[in-house]
Amino acid sequence: MRLQEKIGVRSVRLALGVLAGSLFIASQAYAEEQVQRVEITGSSIKRISVEGALPVQRVSAETIARSGATNVAELMQSLPAMQGFTIAATAAGSNSGGNVNASIHDIGTGYTLVLLNGRRMAPQGSGSAVNLNAIPLSAIERIEILTDGASALYGSDAIAGVINFIMKKNQQGGSIEGSFNAPQASGGGKAWDVSASYGFGNLEENGYNVLASFRHDEQTQMKATDREFAKTAYIPFSKNGTNYVYDRTSGATVPANVSVTFNNKDTKPISFSPYLKKNGVCPERNFVSLSNTPTTQNCAFDFASTVEIVPESKRDSLFTKGSLKVGNDVTLFADVAVSRYDLTARIAPNTAPFTILKGSAYYTDNVLPWLTPAQAADTKAISGSYRTYDWGTRDSNTITDSTHLVVGGEADFAGWNISSGITLSKNSIDESYVGGYALTKEFKSMLANRSFDPFAPIGKQSAETMALINGSLFNGSIRTASTTLKGIDAHASREIFDLNGGKASIGIGADYREYHYEQTPSAAALDGLIYNFNANPAYDMKRSNQGLFVELVAPVTKELELTGAVRYDSISSIKNGIENRDMGEKQSASTYKLSMRYQPTQAVLLRGSYGTGFKAPDMLDIGQPLVNAGFTASKYTCPITNPDNCRPETMAQYNEYSGGNEQLKPETSKQYTIGFRIEPVQNFSFGLDLWDVQMRNQVSAVSEQQAFADPVKFRELFTTYTEPATGNTYWAFKSLSVNIGKTHNRGIDWDMTGRQKFDFGTLTGNINGTYLIKSDYTKPGTDNEWTNSLNFFGVNNAVSFRNLFKFTGSLETGAFTNTLTVSYRNGYTDAEASVRNLSTNLNETLRLDVPSYTTADWQGIYNLNKAVTIRAGVRNIFNTAPPLSLRASSGHQVGFDPRYADPTLRSFYMAGSYKF
């Protein structure tokens, strides 16, 4: 660790010695763009498009095509500068609806600003994170990624950086594209898409242009049983020559387990499987629980064998742009982006606890035979822990509709370039249950009259019972939610005076935004129509943001350019429409940015920046009441010695709540970047940027692992939860938003590009990566206790990878181009897990060493003529499987971490395009 720190300090000193910088433009083709002034991500001032003082990574349409990515989220996740994504796989077991957010440098999705043509889109939820599924891939011209904080220009939520999706414009003619992707392994996971775009009118020649681009894509479901590494929650493995078993199976089973509590508080509760007691073994899809003790003799259900690892989805997206010149100096425009994302996620059959009455047939047949006379006489309460396997998997369908409209204009007047726009943007979801959830009245009736037997193994219900089950399924909406953004912005820039290096320029601007977040549970959810279901809470929250900024670019000499920016933001308190009151406090702050670009020769560019950032907590972080959030990811012993509220099992999953905190402070940051770009010869360039971000009052929460490890210290985070189905009350964990104190992230972004012409063709190679030096943070609930997640599964339930890189090599030979892409992610120390040592038959706690993960892809492109292009490729050529991970978080998948490895394995795709 000390050696790594010394390397980081030396890197800082070296970079300070040369001031630092970023990408120097080495290609002659790019010089052709320098004839006009354009707006660059990270600046409000239009200028000739040269490499600036801030590190901006650019992804071209050609690079997007060669990546083989089928959607925007997949494309962005493949970039080394991206870590800490929210992924679609977590839709299985959450209400995310497949929401996918971007995160630069693993600083967080809430600190990465996503723009469409330079303007904000409505986020999904109460914060600022944009769902990448709302952005149409086929309409993208290029992507600019500012890997430095930009709060001084863009305001709150740009602490980690900015991703600007720049869409096609001024296109003449049309194109049709399509692709099909299929895994080699049997099962699901196939994907296909088709898109079409057409533009007419030349803005410069005709004074107008209209462009429309439409895309439809589909992804089929992939089940956990389709992949060997994901098919079970009962995982045998070896480490250092010793055989172990990792058991993530569930105590909610089919047939049911039984729990019994007693009136005498000195008598410990017991739990057992009547089937195991009678037969000595557990039935299909169940294992003898490794958490069993003398008082717990349960079977455990292999829920992982019933879930999916890739959800089924469909998406339609439309982007249109119209531009109109009014005279020589005024251009009006309108952008419209509309998308619908239809996702169905499936997880294990529902848990259905039920009460067993003493003296009932269930009691006589399945409980009494396994009680001692003393226990039978002292029985207080009896319940069954059942899983509704015969009702099918829990299937949730979420329709996400995104609508984004920007109307504005740009004008040149009296030396000023002035632009303004009005934004109306909305992201809305409608979540429905379409399978696996039982109706309360029908389920209770079937229990009461014994129409089905919860103690029967899988497949043993009668045909008559199955008909009743099919008639007892709920199908309908459970909630709707939406976030609406209304905004107006205006900014202007112009040259103001002469300096030795050229004209100094100034940019000024102002913006106003209003966010409105609503959630409405359905009548069926509120009326208790669904068995053992907690309805989502209702929300109606509004908040506004006003900002003013000024930016100055000063070319002090031909070689040296200085830039300064200052911004003031004022963010209102939250208006709670349901409770008719204000929550939290009005928050305001000033932020600034200073940067420098120094180019002593055509071949060397040095640059650096220093700035501050500010972010108001998300609305739900402040205003969310205590709401049910499911269960803990792992099993724990009872956190508080009180048998009345302890679950009968020795190790059990406990219910979890989430809630906000009206006393949260705003988050602030200080950050810098320093780097360089050199081009020693015409066809080779190398660049490096050191970045450093320190934050105070970052919003997070005490993790379940922390709280259950020290329940005395975190006593205030434990409360009780009463099951709707049985009325039983157990301890529950509260995950509450808190200001955790401090974070410190530091790393290096680097890249190298070379190009060489041969007699047989042109070879181009690029390698780029991110090397993390620090990923430190103070533990939630502590004042100054530092920890980190660098190559280590930390208390934040995540890993920050030290070393990620991507190599792309292309060989162009006439009409044919071959591209090889290699992606690397280093190994790490896994989450702490409780496992059974098969040699000693005792439980142990250990952490696996998860190996590095490397994949290689190939793509061939053949240009049949100027109009027709054919692409074919292989992804994950060597069929590299995700490495074994024993983490117990981030969705219902077991055996691997879906955030860090692709479960698809080797797949083949073909694509074609036709231009006309």
C-alpha angles and dihedrals in degrees: 000000000000091000090052090050091051090051089052093049091049089050090053093048093047092049092046089052092059096032093232138241149174148243115354115204108245105164124091090217091064091053088068089068092060095082093082135047116245137175113256124206107259096034136071093204121093111226143149105298104253129136108286137204094275127071109252119175114205126207113194129207088252091054090049091053093048092050092069089220115159097202142013095259092054091048095050094045090059094062115099093223089062120086134149099041125173103232135207093239090073088068084084099083102008139067094246093115089217093304109176121192133184126238125190116213092349090283090128145277092258091059097050113087116213118201134185110210089342097308134099123258126210109273124228107249132001098310135060104269113120121217105241089206087076093066117088110229097202094057095055117113095181142331124232117199117194104200094193132077115274106179091124090065107025101026131220119012097032097095095115095037144270135284112200118191106203112199130211118277140178091018119166119200130009145272138200122203136177140171141183126203125189130175117234092227117082121258131050134322099106118147135187138172142183128194139178133190134182134181133182136183127043112244094211097041103031100025094237144062133189123192130182127181126182129184134181122188137171135197122195124219121268115203124214089239088061088073127053093215094055106035101099145032090212104077126181113201141157132232125180091348095307122116119227140173123219110206118198093154120134133246091219099089148164112259093037128253118224129227123196129189126190138219091233104079090205089064111086117230115253133213129191146156112244088204092054091046091052101039105025091230137066122248131243117317090013135099133194100265114250087211091068120128133173088282097039118059103163139153114227126217120233095227093168090069089066102046131086129237098201117036124221115254146169127196136189120186133177128188123184131176130185125189128185129184116216105195119321099302108040129070124181122197144178126198122194123183119179127175140168120200115192112191131175116193125188128199136169120306114280126276110242115184114191138185121249114207118219109250094024122125090253089055095045095047103036110021113028096057090062099046126089115235089254092052092047091052093048099043114139106173136356128196138173124226104213137171119210096228094154090056089061133235120325104261121192123186118200124189111199115193120190124188122181124179127176122178119181150120145231128214141176110221131165092340094313126115104213128186134173138171143184116219127202111177132164136181115191134173135196113197120197134177110230103172146009101032117113126219111245099226095045094044094050091046091052090049093049096050094035093240086152132023116231088194094059119103123245113294096017099104115109125248089252090053092049090053089054090047092052088052093051099060121118116226120178149075119312100181147350125210136177143178118207124195121196117180147156127197138179132181138167137193138186144157111267113178144354126265130176090266097045139276120349113225134205131201126193130179150157135202139185126199134179122195123198119188120189135174126180123186114217123252090247091055093048095044095059093246091144118069116250092352129147112209119231113254123253118248134187110172133161132185134168134207129201122188140179126189142174128195130190127194115194121186095202092181136353087269103037128061125178126196131190131182133181128187136183121203130188118190120189128226116265117269109217105205094188097053092029095228142104120258126202123357136286108267130200138169145165120231132185142192131202121187139171135201121194123182110175093173137012088257100049130060124178126184145165143175142192126194150146133239140201134195132179115219117259116269094250091046085064105029110027113121120219105287135173112265102179123251137328113268094235136041119254140180116254106292095211127037100242114116091199091069103027118103111245093239115088090228118027144153111254127208118263132213128196126206146165134241123226091198095065117134123220117265119244134190144194119199146163141188129200127176151126145232123207132185107189092174132019097258100041133064136169130192140180134183125189113205131187129186125184119184135188128203093012110181117241138125140246106265124235089245091057095045098047091045090059110018092163093060092043097038092133089063093065124082135148132275126200117209111234092215101050107015089233114147123216138168116275135191122238117216102199130180113251138167099251096198116238142003130188122193125176134168150137128254112200139171141177128198131187133175128189132176120218133178090259097045148299122300119203125183131185130177122180133169151157124240115195118212099174136021101164131153139161114254114258110256094028131096102220110348106134126206136158144211098212106142085336132099098241137195087272088069092243144090128232108208117221098204129033125156141163128206122198122184123181131187116196114198110172111293093353127079126185119197127189119192124189121187123192133192120177125235125260146190109273131226119287110264138184110232138171117247104219092202096056096022087226131122119254135183117229145151122227124224102235109208126229120278121225128173132180127204132189130201132181122200123194120189102206089184138323090292105040128058126175124198130188130173152165120226120204093010094190094048092238111189123215110266120252114272127178096198116140103208144068103062136329098294115116132197098033138037108250091198092066107033138038115240094199095087118191114000137170129217141183128195138174139187135196124197124199 
